[in-house]
């Protein structure tokens, strides 16, 4: 192993391609082709991303939901911290994520969802109340990739997604009721930044969400463990 820069911690040679990883085992650059000559004599160019290349909030440290619950028993009792009912399936590469909540309420129509995901996410989480409908998808692979590129931390959807393989390849956290290949309507009907009732919990715009493989928590304020 050779450290190539402060942001490159590990270089793996696979066939005629090099994979560059950081200390968190995250891909730092596109795969770079090179000749079959010995590694010591290789001359290659690479483009890496330092922390300054990413929008603020994208790399917010993940907090374990179990630890949050254990450390904030009083908030659970008074309702300032709530756990969503375990109704969601896990999609996307980012298994744990957190951030301030942006809410949108729609029904089988994803125009407002797209409008929000086209804005800067700044590490926020989009909570979509799709009315629990499983008759069509509100987010597909293109929108998930757009959300990643715009630095959204995650998407929680009381509804369905599609393009599951594409979303699972995207470095973003996604929770949904399931998948459906049918696309939604395009009438721009719905409401942004309104309270939504999802999975047994009333969720307000501006609250905080914490998600990992154990479940999803909603907090009135940002928490630390």
Secondary structure as UniProt FT lines:
FT   STRAND          10..14
FT   TURN            15..16
FT   STRAND          17..21
FT   TURN            23..24
FT   STRAND          32..33
FT   HELIX           39..41
FT   HELIX           51..53
FT   TURN            56..59
FT   HELIX           65..71
FT   HELIX           73..78
FT   STRAND          81..83
FT   STRAND          89..91
FT   STRAND          97..105
FT   HELIX           111..117
FT   TURN            122..123
FT   STRAND          125..129
FT   TURN            131..132
FT   STRAND          137..139
FT   HELIX           141..149
FT   TURN            150..151
FT   STRAND          154..161
FT   HELIX           164..168
FT   STRAND          173..179
FT   STRAND          191..192
FT   STRAND          196..198
FT   TURN            199..200
FT   STRAND          201..203
FT   TURN            205..206
FT   STRAND          208..212
FT   TURN            213..214
FT   STRAND          215..219
//
